[in-house]
Amino acid sequence: MNLDSAQPINPDRLPPKVLKRILRDPTLMEKLSDRVYELLRDDLQRQRERNYGYGRRF
């Protein structure tokens, strides 16, 4: 499993063995947390860009 991929990860489709491994391994948990943070940050940036100027008259 590659946490760096751009593909969304659906936890329901991950085998329980993989989920347990992530929960037990601090390095994997950190990578997962970093990836979630990165995706949220990028999403907020896109929202700001989309909404820039919304409601402005001039």
Buried (B, 14 or more C-beta within 10 A) or exposed (E): EEEEEEEEBEEEEEEEEBEEBBEEEEEBEEBBEEBEEEEEEEEEEEEEEEEEEEEEEE
